[in-house]
Amino acid sequence: MSYSSDLSDKDWVIIEPLLSSMLKFSGSGRRSQWSNRELLNGMLYQLKNGCNWGDLPKDYPPYSTVYWHYKKWRDAGIFEKTLQKLHDECRISLKKSPDIHV
């Protein structure tokens, strides 16, 4: 099932390379069985709907997994770095200097 908060394929084409470059697997521990897109869609659902993590629909990874990755990405500054890169790319596409930070 798809929710209005889910990333479209067009959005994912833009976001995926940014996330992948920042979320390199270190080799320690095990890889998640969930894709970054599934995890991010769960985070976006919670953000849009303001629900408790435990109330995520069963279409998403388990809420504890989504929340764990959310905390890990938040603490690593992934959201801020992604926003900054998107901002810079937009400014460049408009032929403006990317050095004006959000």
N, C-alpha and C positions, 0 to 999 in steps of 0.2 A: 504494500500500500504506500502511496505517496502522500506527503503532507505539504501544505503550502510553505512551510519553513525549510523544506528540503532544497538542497542546491540543484539547479538544473544542470544538464550536461554541459551547456555553454558556460555556466559559472564554474563548474568543476574543472574544465579545461584551463581556466585561468588560475584557479586556486591550487590545484594539485601540484604543479611544479614548485610553487613557493613552499608549500607544506613539506614536500618530499626533500627539498634541499635543507630544511631546518630540522627535520625529524629523521636523521640518519640513524639506522639501527646500529647500536654500539657493539653488538655481538655478545654482550652479557645478558643473561636472562633469556626469555623466550619471546618470540614474535607473537603479536596479538593475532587471534584468529579473525579479528574484525578489521575491515579496511578503514583507512583514515576518513574516507567519505562517510561511511556508516557512523563512525564516532562523531564527526563534525555535525552530521545531520541530527544526531541525538542531542548534541549541545545546543544547536540552533532551535530545535523544538522546545527545549526547556526554556531557553531565553525568550522566545516569542510568546510562549504560553504562560510563563511564570509559574509553572507547576513545580511540585516537589520532585526531586530526582527520582524517587521511588515510583512516581506516577507516569514515567515515560511509557509510551505504548510498547507492547511486546514486539512490534516490528523492528525496533532498534535493539542494539546490543543490551545486555543487562545494565541496569542503571548504575550499579556499582562500578562497572567497567567504564562506562561513559564518564562518570564523575571522576574516577581515578585519572583518566587521560586528560580531562579538563583541568584538574589541579596541576598535573605534570606540565601541560602546555602553558598554563597561566604562569606558573612559577618560572618557566624557561623564557617567558616573554614572547611566545610564539604569536599571540594575537596582535600585540603591538608591532612586532616586526613585519607581520603579514600586512597589516594596515598601512604601515609606512611604505612598504614596497609597492603596494597597489596605488597609494597616493603618488609616489614618485613616477610610476609608469603612466598614470593619468596626466600628470604635468608634462612629462616628456612628449606624450602623444599630442598634447596641445601646444607643443613647441615652447614650453616654459621651463624655467630652471627647476630641477627637482629638489633643490636644497632648502626650500621652505617647508619646514616640518610641521606636522599636525600637532 
